[in-house]
Amino acid sequence: MTVDPARQFVETLVYRFPMLQEAYAEHLKDYDELLPHVFMGDVTRVVVSAASDNSVWLAPLMETLEHELESGPEPVRNVILASFIENLTGSVPAIKALLPLMGPRLTDAVGDIYRTE
């Protein structure tokens, strides 16, 4: 049986960042399975909400996303770019709060969104 890298990445995120567990449980309840792209939209909403509080776990989360954009497999990079970054659209205050926590790859990825707001 082949392991889906995007699924494995999401499960690792939930393990490393317990504040995502409630969203994960709700996601599984709603969909009866893990849908990595859909769940990363949920992660974005949790992050946007936490950005206004300057939550301490955001920096390690951004570091994890940056690392995966740099060296993760294509399915993981895709789920971050297509389903985390794209869901930041319209969240200018959150983007402003998160930019100092982002590495160069994340910063580049949100650049187009931020410049168009």
Summary of the structure (lengths in Angstrom):
residues: 117
radius of gyration: 13.5
end to end distance: 43.7
largest distance: 43.7
contacts: 340
relative contact order: 0.15
helix: 80%
strand: 0%
